[in-house]
Amino acid sequence: MQIPEAIRERMRAASSAEAQRDEGIAIAREALREARPLCQGVYVMPPFGRVESALRVLEVL
């Protein structure tokens, strides 16, 4: 998997672990919005068993 430099920079710019988590969720939501018209489903894996983070990503639907 290759992570674009723009995404890496967004994560680096986050000032704390909580801010990084929030930015990661924002990035995942954006990706989900972009993918939605192109596929019939997605598989969301909760990071480190944090189901609440996966649910926050899915709220965009």
N, C-alpha and C positions, 0 to 999 in steps of 0.2 A: 504494500500500500504506500502510495506517495502522498504526502501532505503538502499542499501548496504553501509557498513562503508567506503569502498573505494571511493564511490561517495561522501559521506559526507565529507571525507577528502579533496577531490579535490576542493569542494566548499569552505571549510574552508581555504584552502591555497591561494585562490584568495585574492589579497591585497586591492581591492576596489569594490564598487558596480558595476562599469563597467566591471572589471575583472571577477566578479562573474557572471554577465550576459553573458559574452563571454564564460566562462567555462560551464555554463548551456546549452548554444547553442551547444557547442562542444560535450557535453555528449548526448544531444538529437540527434545530427547528427549521433553519433556512434550507438546509439540504433536503429535509423532508418535504417542504413546500415545493422545491424545485423538482423533486422526484415524483411527486404525487401524480401528475398527468402522464408520466412516462411508464408507470408500472402498476400492477394490480395489488401490490402489497409490499410491506417492508418487515424486516426483522429487527427489532430494537433490543439490544443487549444492555441490561443495567450495569453500569460500571461498578466493579467491586461490590456487587450485590445491592447497590443502592436503587431499589425499585422506584423510590420517589423521584429520582432524577429521570428515569425512563418515562414515568408518567408526565413529568413536566414537558418533556420533548413531545409527547403525544397530544398534549393539550392543544397544539396548533391545528390539529385536525378538527 
